[in-house]
Amino acid sequence: MSILEIADPQAVELSNEEISRYSRHLIMPEVGMAGQRKLKAAKVLAVGTGGLGSPLLMYLAAAGIGTIGIVDYDVVDESNLQRQVIHGTSTVGQPKIESAKRRILDLNPNIDVVTYNVPLTSENALELFEPYDIIVDGTDNFPTRYLVNDACVLLNKPNVYGSIFRFEGQVAVFDPRTGPSYRCMFPEPPPPGLVPSCAEGGVLGVLPGVIGTLQAIEVVKLVLGIGEPLVGRMLLFDALDMEFREIKLRRNPNWPVGEPHPTVTELIDYEDFCGMPGHDRSAFASDNEGVVPAVTVTQVKEKLDSGEDFILLDVRDPHEWEISDISAATHHIPKGKILEHLGELAQTRDIIVYCKSGGRSADVTRTLLDHGYTRVHNMLGGINKWATTIEPDLPTY
């Protein structure tokens, strides 16, 4: 493995309190005083304080990483608490970076925490990443993953990657100095709408605890220069089968970023590259807002109150109908079965499509338009927006 250059760890001193705190590290020959000084001298930037960032940040702080940077601009929501264990009920509504900072400084007051309450963009990524030794990707969307990857390649910094979905997770170390990058594994992003987000598809609450902790282990190994990091390898975890698998990753000699023949020499527009937003504009934003014909929940309510004849189509999965439902919905057809049930949807009637928050329904709206339906609209924000605006007794999820 390539040795990570940590700025002058020998100049770092450990107090008596720190020696006591890290005693279980210090008695390990692989760590010892020299290794603990490396950890204290290291600077690690975490992109995201969500499901992956929660265990990652707490374990990095506990391990004694001396400077931890956090990039996030979201606020704590009740729906986060099922998996984002760094936050709590008392911090709902507060900026995630502030909630996370308080928690990890309570865990270890001997470290420095630097917060960046901004979206990560092509305009600020290089400046944010430059002071740090390692970047940890805890994001949940493709534009930001490609952005993190390319910025790390351009700066020649290791990128400790993790991702989660439903019951499965992935971990890898993309180190441009010695191994492949994220683009070697995924040269092109998936088509928009093909891969649902965790907000749409769900995630087992304890899963990010496993994956985020594995990311923390990789960070500590890189700093200490011990073991075999996941460079050129990806670890796959299936929680249902309780199975770990490993796949080999090879460096693509024609990768577009970095040597030997770069075609991407600066950060690009990653939302345009992926065909989807890299940041939530609001809690109920649709990935396809402005792309397909749309109506607001208020407009739908007005149509119902006036007695207009139209089809109100719910395209969520059946188990979601038990969580909440709009009583006026005339049809319930899951997104994946829409083509099988086109005969139930008259092209001569107006059709308004909704899902949880607007993403899947926008995809269905586009599908119906492609099949000759001209009177179809997506309900922006989905049933969650309906619950907060029209029917507050309905739960949101």
VENZIFEN-V942965 format. One record per residue. N is the residue number from 0. RES is the residue in three letters. PSI is psi in radians with two decimals (999 if undefined). NEAR is the number of other C-alpha atoms within 8 Angstrom. D_FIRST is the distance of its C-alpha to the first C-alpha in Angstrom with 1 decimal. Layout:
n: <N | N>
res: <RES | RES>
psi: <PSI | PSI>
near: <NEAR | NEAR>
d_first: <D_FIRST | D_FIRST>
This chain:
n: <0 | 1 | 2 | 3 | 4 | 5 | 6 | 7 | 8 | 9 | 10 | 11 | 12 | 13 | 14 | 15 | 16 | 17 | 18 | 19 | 20 | 21 | 22 | 23 | 24 | 25 | 26 | 27 | 28 | 29 | 30 | 31 | 32 | 33 | 34 | 35 | 36 | 37 | 38 | 39 | 40 | 41 | 42 | 43 | 44 | 45 | 46 | 47 | 48 | 49 | 50 | 51 | 52 | 53 | 54 | 55 | 56 | 57 | 58 | 59 | 60 | 61 | 62 | 63 | 64 | 65 | 66 | 67 | 68 | 69 | 70 | 71 | 72 | 73 | 74 | 75 | 76 | 77 | 78 | 79 | 80 | 81 | 82 | 83 | 84 | 85 | 86 | 87 | 88 | 89 | 90 | 91 | 92 | 93 | 94 | 95 | 96 | 97 | 98 | 99 | 100 | 101 | 102 | 103 | 104 | 105 | 106 | 107 | 108 | 109 | 110 | 111 | 112 | 113 | 114 | 115 | 116 | 117 | 118 | 119 | 120 | 121 | 122 | 123 | 124 | 125 | 126 | 127 | 128 | 129 | 130 | 131 | 132 | 133 | 134 | 135 | 136 | 137 | 138 | 139 | 140 | 141 | 142 | 143 | 144 | 145 | 146 | 147 | 148 | 149 | 150 | 151 | 152 | 153 | 154 | 155 | 156 | 157 | 158 | 159 | 160 | 161 | 162 | 163 | 164 | 165 | 166 | 167 | 168 | 169 | 170 | 171 | 172 | 173 | 174 | 175 | 176 | 177 | 178 | 179 | 180 | 181 | 182 | 183 | 184 | 185 | 186 | 187 | 188 | 189 | 190 | 191 | 192 | 193 | 194 | 195 | 196 | 197 | 198 | 199 | 200 | 201 | 202 | 203 | 204 | 205 | 206 | 207 | 208 | 209 | 210 | 211 | 212 | 213 | 214 | 215 | 216 | 217 | 218 | 219 | 220 | 221 | 222 | 223 | 224 | 225 | 226 | 227 | 228 | 229 | 230 | 231 | 232 | 233 | 234 | 235 | 236 | 237 | 238 | 239 | 240 | 241 | 242 | 243 | 244 | 245 | 246 | 247 | 248 | 249 | 250 | 251 | 252 | 253 | 254 | 255 | 256 | 257 | 258 | 259 | 260 | 261 | 262 | 263 | 264 | 265 | 266 | 267 | 268 | 269 | 270 | 271 | 272 | 273 | 274 | 275 | 276 | 277 | 278 | 279 | 280 | 281 | 282 | 283 | 284 | 285 | 286 | 287 | 288 | 289 | 290 | 291 | 292 | 293 | 294 | 295 | 296 | 297 | 298 | 299 | 300 | 301 | 302 | 303 | 304 | 305 | 306 | 307 | 308 | 309 | 310 | 311 | 312 | 313 | 314 | 315 | 316 | 317 | 318 | 319 | 320 | 321 | 322 | 323 | 324 | 325 | 326 | 327 | 328 | 329 | 330 | 331 | 332 | 333 | 334 | 335 | 336 | 337 | 338 | 339 | 340 | 341 | 342 | 343 | 344 | 345 | 346 | 347 | 348 | 349 | 350 | 351 | 352 | 353 | 354 | 355 | 356 | 357 | 358 | 359 | 360 | 361 | 362 | 363 | 364 | 365 | 366 | 367 | 368 | 369 | 370 | 371 | 372 | 373 | 374 | 375 | 376 | 377 | 378 | 379 | 380 | 381 | 382 | 383 | 384 | 385 | 386 | 387 | 388 | 389 | 390 | 391 | 392 | 393 | 394 | 395 | 396>
res: <MET | SER | ILE | LEU | GLU | ILE | ALA | ASP | PRO | GLN | ALA | VAL | GLU | LEU | SER | ASN | GLU | GLU | ILE | SER | ARG | TYR | SER | ARG | HIS | LEU | ILE | MET | PRO | GLU | VAL | GLY | MET | ALA | GLY | GLN | ARG | LYS | LEU | LYS | ALA | ALA | LYS | VAL | LEU | ALA | VAL | GLY | THR | GLY | GLY | LEU | GLY | SER | PRO | LEU | LEU | MET | TYR | LEU | ALA | ALA | ALA | GLY | ILE | GLY | THR | ILE | GLY | ILE | VAL | ASP | TYR | ASP | VAL | VAL | ASP | GLU | SER | ASN | LEU | GLN | ARG | GLN | VAL | ILE | HIS | GLY | THR | SER | THR | VAL | GLY | GLN | PRO | LYS | ILE | GLU | SER | ALA | LYS | ARG | ARG | ILE | LEU | ASP | LEU | ASN | PRO | ASN | ILE | ASP | VAL | VAL | THR | TYR | ASN | VAL | PRO | LEU | THR | SER | GLU | ASN | ALA | LEU | GLU | LEU | PHE | GLU | PRO | TYR | ASP | ILE | ILE | VAL | ASP | GLY | THR | ASP | ASN | PHE | PRO | THR | ARG | TYR | LEU | VAL | ASN | ASP | ALA | CYS | VAL | LEU | LEU | ASN | LYS | PRO | ASN | VAL | TYR | GLY | SER | ILE | PHE | ARG | PHE | GLU | GLY | GLN | VAL | ALA | VAL | PHE | ASP | PRO | ARG | THR | GLY | PRO | SER | TYR | ARG | CYS | MET | PHE | PRO | GLU | PRO | PRO | PRO | PRO | GLY | LEU | VAL | PRO | SER | CYS | ALA | GLU | GLY | GLY | VAL | LEU | GLY | VAL | LEU | PRO | GLY | VAL | ILE | GLY | THR | LEU | GLN | ALA | ILE | GLU | VAL | VAL | LYS | LEU | VAL | LEU | GLY | ILE | GLY | GLU | PRO | LEU | VAL | GLY | ARG | MET | LEU | LEU | PHE | ASP | ALA | LEU | ASP | MET | GLU | PHE | ARG | GLU | ILE | LYS | LEU | ARG | ARG | ASN | PRO | ASN | TRP | PRO | VAL | GLY | GLU | PRO | HIS | PRO | THR | VAL | THR | GLU | LEU | ILE | ASP | TYR | GLU | ASP | PHE | CYS | GLY | MET | PRO | GLY | HIS | ASP | ARG | SER | ALA | PHE | ALA | SER | ASP | ASN | GLU | GLY | VAL | VAL | PRO | ALA | VAL | THR | VAL | THR | GLN | VAL | LYS | GLU | LYS | LEU | ASP | SER | GLY | GLU | ASP | PHE | ILE | LEU | LEU | ASP | VAL | ARG | ASP | PRO | HIS | GLU | TRP | GLU | ILE | SER | ASP | ILE | SER | ALA | ALA | THR | HIS | HIS | ILE | PRO | LYS | GLY | LYS | ILE | LEU | GLU | HIS | LEU | GLY | GLU | LEU | ALA | GLN | THR | ARG | ASP | ILE | ILE | VAL | TYR | CYS | LYS | SER | GLY | GLY | ARG | SER | ALA | ASP | VAL | THR | ARG | THR | LEU | LEU | ASP | HIS | GLY | TYR | THR | ARG | VAL | HIS | ASN | MET | LEU | GLY | GLY | ILE | ASN | LYS | TRP | ALA | THR | THR | ILE | GLU | PRO | ASP | LEU | PRO | THR | TYR>
psi: <2.61 | 2.37 | 2.30 | 2.19 | 1.83 | 2.31 | 1.89 | 1.06 | -0.44 | -0.33 | -0.13 | 2.32 | 2.56 | 2.21 | 2.93 | -0.66 | -0.73 | -0.68 | -0.71 | -0.76 | -0.75 | 0.34 | -0.61 | -0.43 | -0.77 | -0.46 | -0.03 | 2.16 | -0.44 | -0.29 | -1.31 | -2.99 | -0.71 | -0.75 | -0.69 | -0.58 | -0.67 | -0.78 | -0.73 | -0.54 | -0.27 | 2.64 | 2.11 | 2.31 | 2.17 | 2.17 | 1.77 | 2.39 | 0.66 | -2.37 | -0.80 | -0.72 | -0.49 | -1.04 | -0.62 | -0.91 | -0.72 | -0.71 | -0.57 | -0.71 | -0.79 | -0.60 | -0.32 | 0.38 | 2.12 | -0.63 | 2.10 | 2.11 | 2.56 | 2.19 | 2.09 | 2.63 | 0.14 | 2.94 | 2.75 | 2.26 | 2.67 | -0.59 | -0.26 | -0.49 | -0.22 | -0.34 | -0.40 | 1.37 | -0.10 | -0.33 | 2.96 | 3.04 | -0.62 | -0.27 | 0.12 | 2.30 | -0.19 | 2.73 | 2.37 | -0.65 | -0.59 | -0.71 | -0.80 | -0.72 | -0.79 | -0.71 | -0.78 | -0.47 | -0.50 | -0.62 | -0.71 | 1.73 | -0.01 | 0.05 | 2.88 | 2.34 | 2.14 | 2.19 | 2.51 | 1.73 | 1.12 | 2.69 | 2.51 | 2.19 | 2.98 | -0.40 | -0.49 | -0.13 | -0.84 | -0.71 | -0.69 | -0.68 | -0.56 | -0.72 | -0.12 | 2.67 | -0.66 | 2.45 | 2.34 | 2.13 | 1.88 | 0.54 | 3.05 | 0.43 | 2.67 | -0.73 | -0.73 | -0.58 | -0.76 | -0.66 | -0.84 | -0.79 | -0.90 | -0.67 | -0.70 | -0.68 | -0.80 | -0.55 | -0.06 | 0.79 | 2.53 | 2.47 | 1.93 | 1.90 | 2.48 | 2.61 | 2.70 | 2.64 | 2.14 | -1.75 | 0.15 | 2.60 | 2.84 | 2.56 | 2.41 | 2.81 | 1.99 | 1.75 | 1.82 | -0.25 | -0.50 | -0.25 | -2.97 | 2.93 | 3.09 | -0.62 | -0.41 | -0.56 | -0.74 | 1.45 | -0.59 | 2.54 | 2.74 | 2.75 | 2.50 | 2.34 | -0.21 | -0.71 | 1.95 | 2.66 | 2.95 | -0.54 | -0.53 | -0.66 | -0.32 | 2.88 | 2.39 | 2.23 | -0.57 | -0.23 | -0.84 | -0.39 | -0.64 | -0.88 | -0.75 | -0.61 | -0.69 | -0.67 | -0.73 | -0.70 | -0.76 | -0.67 | -0.84 | -0.72 | -0.74 | -0.75 | -0.77 | -0.35 | 0.65 | 2.79 | -2.93 | 1.83 | 2.88 | 0.93 | 2.18 | 0.18 | 2.59 | 2.26 | 2.19 | 2.33 | 2.24 | 1.88 | -0.55 | -0.76 | -0.06 | 1.02 | 2.31 | 2.38 | 2.80 | 2.39 | 2.57 | 2.47 | 2.38 | 2.56 | 2.24 | 2.03 | -0.26 | 0.35 | 2.53 | -0.29 | 2.31 | -3.11 | 2.73 | -0.35 | 1.27 | 2.38 | -0.26 | 1.90 | 0.02 | 2.85 | 2.42 | -3.02 | 1.75 | -0.43 | -0.71 | -0.71 | -0.70 | -0.25 | 0.49 | 2.76 | 2.61 | -0.12 | 2.47 | 2.14 | -0.48 | 2.99 | -0.36 | 0.42 | 2.49 | 2.42 | -0.35 | 0.30 | 2.25 | -0.16 | -0.62 | 2.77 | 2.42 | 2.75 | 2.74 | 2.87 | -0.56 | -0.73 | -0.65 | -0.73 | -0.70 | -0.68 | -0.72 | -0.77 | -0.55 | -0.07 | 0.33 | 2.55 | 1.92 | 2.87 | 2.17 | 1.87 | 2.09 | 2.08 | 0.34 | 2.96 | 2.67 | -0.68 | -0.36 | -0.43 | -0.44 | -0.36 | -0.87 | 2.74 | 2.57 | 2.05 | -0.46 | -0.10 | 2.29 | -0.41 | 2.42 | 1.82 | 1.97 | 2.57 | -0.76 | -0.21 | 0.21 | -0.68 | -0.47 | -0.31 | 0.39 | -0.53 | -0.32 | -0.14 | 1.89 | 2.31 | -0.20 | -0.02 | 2.66 | 2.45 | 2.21 | 2.18 | 2.41 | 2.77 | -2.53 | -0.91 | 0.08 | -0.22 | -0.96 | -0.67 | -0.57 | -0.69 | -0.74 | -0.70 | -0.77 | -0.71 | -0.78 | -0.69 | -0.71 | -0.37 | 0.39 | 0.02 | 2.22 | -0.17 | 0.85 | 2.44 | 2.62 | 2.37 | 1.94 | 2.33 | -0.22 | -2.81 | -0.45 | -0.72 | -0.65 | -0.75 | -0.74 | -0.39 | -0.70 | -0.79 | 1.35 | -0.23 | -0.27 | 2.48 | 2.71 | 2.76 | 999>
near: <6 | 5 | 6 | 8 | 5 | 10 | 6 | 7 | 11 | 8 | 5 | 9 | 6 | 8 | 6 | 6 | 7 | 9 | 10 | 7 | 7 | 11 | 8 | 7 | 9 | 12 | 8 | 8 | 6 | 6 | 12 | 11 | 7 | 9 | 10 | 13 | 13 | 13 | 14 | 13 | 14 | 14 | 13 | 13 | 14 | 15 | 13 | 12 | 17 | 11 | 14 | 18 | 14 | 16 | 15 | 12 | 14 | 12 | 10 | 11 | 15 | 10 | 8 | 13 | 15 | 13 | 13 | 15 | 12 | 14 | 16 | 14 | 11 | 6 | 9 | 12 | 8 | 7 | 6 | 10 | 11 | 7 | 12 | 13 | 10 | 10 | 14 | 8 | 7 | 4 | 9 | 11 | 7 | 9 | 11 | 13 | 14 | 9 | 12 | 13 | 10 | 8 | 11 | 13 | 12 | 7 | 9 | 10 | 8 | 8 | 13 | 8 | 10 | 8 | 10 | 10 | 9 | 7 | 8 | 9 | 8 | 11 | 6 | 8 | 12 | 10 | 7 | 7 | 11 | 7 | 7 | 10 | 13 | 12 | 15 | 12 | 13 | 16 | 11 | 10 | 8 | 9 | 13 | 13 | 11 | 11 | 13 | 11 | 13 | 10 | 12 | 14 | 13 | 10 | 8 | 9 | 12 | 13 | 14 | 15 | 13 | 14 | 12 | 14 | 12 | 9 | 11 | 11 | 14 | 13 | 15 | 13 | 15 | 15 | 14 | 12 | 8 | 8 | 11 | 16 | 12 | 10 | 11 | 12 | 8 | 7 | 8 | 5 | 8 | 7 | 8 | 8 | 8 | 6 | 7 | 8 | 10 | 11 | 6 | 10 | 9 | 9 | 10 | 10 | 8 | 7 | 13 | 15 | 13 | 8 | 15 | 16 | 13 | 9 | 14 | 13 | 8 | 12 | 10 | 10 | 12 | 11 | 11 | 10 | 9 | 7 | 5 | 7 | 9 | 11 | 13 | 13 | 11 | 14 | 12 | 12 | 11 | 11 | 9 | 6 | 5 | 7 | 8 | 8 | 7 | 8 | 8 | 7 | 10 | 8 | 10 | 7 | 5 | 7 | 12 | 8 | 12 | 11 | 5 | 6 | 9 | 11 | 6 | 9 | 8 | 5 | 10 | 7 | 7 | 12 | 10 | 7 | 9 | 12 | 8 | 10 | 8 | 10 | 5 | 7 | 5 | 5 | 5 | 11 | 12 | 11 | 9 | 11 | 10 | 6 | 5 | 11 | 9 | 10 | 10 | 9 | 14 | 8 | 8 | 10 | 9 | 8 | 9 | 9 | 7 | 6 | 6 | 7 | 6 | 8 | 12 | 12 | 13 | 12 | 15 | 14 | 9 | 7 | 6 | 8 | 9 | 7 | 7 | 10 | 9 | 6 | 4 | 6 | 11 | 7 | 8 | 9 | 12 | 11 | 11 | 5 | 8 | 11 | 6 | 6 | 9 | 7 | 6 | 5 | 7 | 6 | 9 | 5 | 9 | 10 | 11 | 12 | 16 | 19 | 13 | 12 | 16 | 18 | 13 | 15 | 15 | 16 | 10 | 12 | 14 | 9 | 8 | 10 | 10 | 7 | 6 | 7 | 9 | 6 | 9 | 13 | 12 | 15 | 15 | 16 | 15 | 15 | 14 | 13 | 13 | 11 | 13 | 10 | 9 | 10 | 8 | 8 | 5 | 9 | 9 | 8 | 4>
d_first: <0.0 | 3.8 | 6.3 | 9.0 | 12.3 | 14.9 | 18.4 | 19.9 | 19.3 | 21.6 | 24.4 | 24.3 | 26.9 | 27.3 | 30.9 | 32.7 | 32.7 | 28.9 | 28.5 | 30.8 | 29.1 | 25.6 | 27.0 | 25.3 | 21.9 | 23.1 | 24.2 | 20.8 | 19.1 | 15.6 | 17.1 | 20.2 | 21.8 | 18.9 | 16.6 | 19.6 | 20.2 | 16.7 | 17.7 | 21.1 | 19.9 | 17.6 | 19.2 | 18.6 | 20.9 | 22.1 | 24.0 | 26.7 | 28.4 | 29.6 | 28.7 | 24.9 | 25.1 | 27.5 | 25.4 | 22.3 | 24.2 | 26.0 | 23.0 | 21.1 | 24.4 | 25.0 | 21.6 | 22.5 | 20.4 | 22.7 | 23.2 | 23.3 | 24.6 | 26.5 | 27.7 | 30.6 | 34.2 | 35.6 | 38.0 | 38.1 | 40.2 | 41.6 | 39.8 | 36.4 | 37.2 | 36.8 | 33.0 | 32.1 | 32.6 | 31.7 | 35.1 | 38.6 | 42.1 | 43.0 | 40.6 | 41.8 | 42.6 | 40.5 | 37.5 | 34.4 | 32.4 | 35.2 | 35.4 | 31.7 | 31.8 | 34.7 | 33.1 | 29.8 | 31.7 | 34.0 | 31.1 | 29.6 | 31.8 | 29.5 | 27.1 | 27.8 | 28.2 | 28.6 | 30.3 | 30.8 | 33.7 | 33.4 | 32.3 | 29.0 | 30.2 | 29.3 | 31.4 | 29.5 | 25.9 | 24.5 | 26.5 | 25.5 | 21.7 | 21.6 | 21.9 | 19.0 | 15.3 | 14.7 | 17.2 | 18.1 | 20.3 | 23.1 | 25.7 | 28.0 | 29.0 | 27.7 | 28.7 | 26.6 | 23.6 | 23.8 | 24.5 | 21.5 | 19.2 | 20.9 | 21.0 | 17.3 | 16.8 | 19.6 | 18.2 | 14.5 | 13.6 | 11.6 | 14.3 | 14.5 | 17.2 | 19.9 | 23.3 | 26.4 | 29.7 | 32.5 | 30.9 | 27.5 | 24.2 | 20.8 | 17.3 | 14.2 | 11.4 | 12.2 | 9.7 | 11.7 | 9.5 | 7.4 | 9.5 | 13.1 | 15.3 | 18.2 | 20.5 | 18.9 | 20.0 | 23.2 | 24.4 | 27.7 | 28.8 | 31.2 | 34.9 | 36.3 | 37.7 | 36.0 | 33.4 | 35.2 | 33.7 | 33.5 | 36.7 | 38.4 | 36.8 | 36.0 | 33.2 | 33.5 | 33.4 | 31.1 | 28.4 | 26.7 | 26.5 | 24.2 | 22.0 | 22.0 | 21.1 | 18.1 | 16.9 | 17.6 | 15.5 | 12.4 | 13.3 | 13.8 | 10.5 | 8.8 | 11.5 | 11.4 | 7.8 | 8.8 | 8.7 | 7.2 | 7.6 | 10.0 | 8.3 | 10.8 | 12.8 | 15.7 | 17.5 | 21.2 | 23.7 | 27.4 | 29.4 | 32.7 | 31.5 | 29.0 | 26.5 | 22.7 | 21.5 | 18.3 | 18.2 | 15.8 | 15.3 | 15.3 | 15.1 | 18.7 | 19.6 | 22.6 | 21.1 | 23.5 | 21.3 | 19.2 | 18.9 | 20.3 | 23.6 | 23.8 | 27.0 | 26.2 | 25.9 | 27.0 | 27.2 | 30.0 | 32.4 | 30.3 | 33.4 | 35.1 | 32.1 | 32.0 | 35.8 | 35.6 | 35.5 | 32.3 | 34.2 | 37.1 | 40.2 | 42.0 | 41.9 | 43.9 | 42.6 | 42.5 | 39.8 | 42.7 | 45.1 | 47.2 | 46.1 | 48.8 | 52.3 | 52.2 | 54.5 | 54.1 | 54.9 | 58.0 | 59.2 | 58.8 | 60.8 | 63.5 | 63.8 | 64.1 | 66.7 | 68.7 | 68.8 | 67.1 | 66.5 | 62.8 | 60.1 | 57.5 | 54.6 | 51.9 | 48.8 | 46.7 | 45.9 | 48.7 | 47.1 | 47.0 | 50.7 | 51.2 | 49.4 | 51.6 | 54.0 | 56.3 | 59.7 | 60.8 | 58.1 | 60.0 | 57.2 | 54.0 | 51.8 | 48.0 | 46.0 | 44.8 | 48.4 | 50.0 | 50.7 | 52.4 | 54.8 | 55.8 | 59.3 | 59.7 | 59.0 | 62.0 | 61.3 | 64.6 | 63.4 | 61.1 | 57.8 | 55.6 | 52.2 | 50.2 | 47.2 | 45.3 | 44.3 | 45.1 | 42.1 | 43.1 | 46.7 | 45.9 | 44.2 | 47.4 | 49.6 | 47.9 | 48.3 | 52.0 | 52.5 | 51.0 | 53.5 | 56.5 | 56.9 | 58.0 | 59.0 | 55.7 | 53.9 | 50.8 | 51.5 | 49.1 | 47.2 | 48.3 | 50.0 | 48.0 | 49.6 | 52.9 | 52.6 | 52.0 | 54.6 | 57.3 | 57.2 | 55.6 | 56.5 | 53.9 | 50.5 | 47.4 | 44.0>
